[in-house]
Amino acid sequence: MSAKKAPRPGFVLDVDSSTPPILFHHGEGFRMEKLPVGRSRVIYPAEPIRGIEDPDQAIRDALDNPIENEPLRAQLFKGMKLTIAFDDISLPLPPMRKPDVRQRIIEAVLDIAAEVGVDDVHIIAALALHRRMTEDELRHAVGDRVYDAFAPSGKLYNHDAEDPDGMTHLGTTNHGEEVQLNTRAVESDLTVYVNINLVSMDGGHKSTATGLSGYTALRHHHNVDTMRKSKSFMDPESSELHTKNWRQGDVIRNAGIKIFQIETTINNNTFGETGPLSMLQKREWEWTGRDRAQYLAMQTGMKYMSNGAKRKAFHSWQAPYELTSVQAGEIEAVHKVTTANTYAQHLVPVEGQTDILTMGLPYISPYNVNSVMNPILVQVLGLGYFFNLYRGKPLVREGGVLIMSHPTPWEFHPVHHPSYIDFFEQVLADTTDPIEIEKKYEKQYAEDEWYRHLYRTSYAYHGVHPFYMWYWGAHAMEHLGSVIIVGGNARAVRRLGFRPASTLQDALEMASDTVGPQPTITHFHNPPMLMADVT
């Protein structure tokens, strides 16, 4: 993309005889696949929107001119308690190159606080029931200056949803949903929340009502019924998850807790316009000779690398994302602007649904940064996230087939995902039915003292987390007639309740048992990020 040329929008390609093989991500690898001519189409993301030329000035402007709120400086005073909370390592994906936008914003907030004379400041990674961030991960998000000034004194830390003294019960919504919040935020005169919107599901009341909350409150919306009623997590208007978060947000506001929301959007410049991975965000017929050579060299090199070495290489990639908007102020007013800016980058108009939806799953998801993509995370990335990247209707018709490409190894990170191991070995060996799983097993895992200990003192996801990941795919499971995984460990795929296939052609033949002969096929060409606007 030339600096003088406007970025091209996303579009839908109808596959014909001249269409080259299409790139499918396949974990820490790739596949090139030919799609059937005349009944296949490929949805391509838009090119990256141009970033703001002076991000630091844009941030200062947002803090000085908030939406439906007083300027940040006017809300600060000597002797106050100020808390800054920020989105954790689960986004953006991959992590962005330094300086991270969270660092830019937190430094700007701290500069104003210092000028006003605010001394009592805590900075919290709002990780809900995710694993704690390591020192290196925290340094990357907030920068060395902030880390070195706050971490040694214990004023920069990870949220602990299981700390009995660190959580406050605020009451219930008018639907009986309990609300709890980090006690430091409750006791603060002002909480500043720093958000990154990678997709339209992020931000709004979900920031505090989820990020600074715990199991007592999260169980009211991270459950099977809510997930099935959320007809797209990415469309707040159709999301029961958002409806319940907003109700909890009302309770937080009515409790007198002041929140100054700062939301940002970034473009989808995942792999860069130049460099070793740049071909991954180009359209295949536009690959140059150099692109093809780099791709072949990468594929050849990976044949001789161990899985661990490939994983380390890919997880070292940092995306050259650029800030495309920043807005601050009242939560709901801010989020409306943020969502519009997110849609401006991601939405691609698509006409009609398809019989078969294909997708290649990459090496990374929100829950395996610097870690292993275990089978449950394969399920949630495909059925929970990519399936739900739509507005209007799902891309695939009811009773249709989802075909995902991923190695799906029977492998788990023992430090990050201990409860996942037991969930996979014990719970899924018994049943894959989300309702039965929720009823029979959730409470036991959620309240297990060993899992709590590992969550609080090590770097483990909470005991209940694999349940939430399984529920996240409940809408897709209910909607689809069949799920097939290409190139995955057959035993692991079957344990998930899905069907394994060796090749895409085999998968398409298997799918015909469900959708009939000569089905229509749509390939979701993601990442870089896109969202289908289906009519």
Salt bridges, closest charged atoms under 4 A:
GLU28 OE2 - ARG311 NE 3.55
GLU47 OE2 - ARG8 NH2 2.93
ASP56 OD2 - ARG104 NH1 3.10
ASP88 OD2 - HIS130 ND1 2.83
ASP100 OD2 - ARG102 NH2 2.74
ASP111 OD1 - ARG145 NH2 2.67
GLU115 OE1 - ARG73 NH2 2.82
ASP120 OD1 - ARG184 NH2 3.07
GLU135 OE2 - ARG139 NE 2.95
GLU137 OE2 - ARG131 NH2 2.78
ASP144 OD1 - ARG139 NH1 3.14
ASP148 OD1 - ARG139 NH2 2.80
ASP160 OD2 - ARG456 NE 2.65
GLU162 OE1 - ARG452 NE 3.34
GLU162 OE2 - HIS462 NE2 2.72
ASP163 OD1 - ARG456 NH2 3.80
GLU177 OE2 - ARG247 NH2 2.49
GLU178 OE2 - HIS169 NE2 3.69
GLU178 OE1 - ARG219 NH2 2.40
GLU178 OE1 - HIS220 NE2 3.21
GLU187 OE1 - LYS81 NZ 3.75
ASP225 OD2 - LYS229 NZ 3.24
ASP250 OD1 - ARG253 NH2 2.41
GLU263 OE1 - HIS335 ND1 2.99
GLU284 OE2 - HIS525 NE2 2.63
GLU286 OE1 - ARG8 NH2 2.84
ASP291 OD2 - LYS282 NZ 2.90
GLU332 OE2 - HIS205 NE2 2.91
GLU332 OE2 - ARG253 NH1 3.64
ASP355 OD1 - ARG397 NE 2.68
GLU411 OE1 - ARG311 NH2 3.23
ASP430 OD2 - LYS440 NZ 2.75
GLU447 OE1 - LYS443 NZ 2.95
GLU449 OE2 - ARG452 NH1 2.71
GLU478 OE2 - ARG228 NH1 3.99
ASP513 OD2 - ARG499 NH2 3.85
ASP533 OD2 - ARG391 NH2 2.90
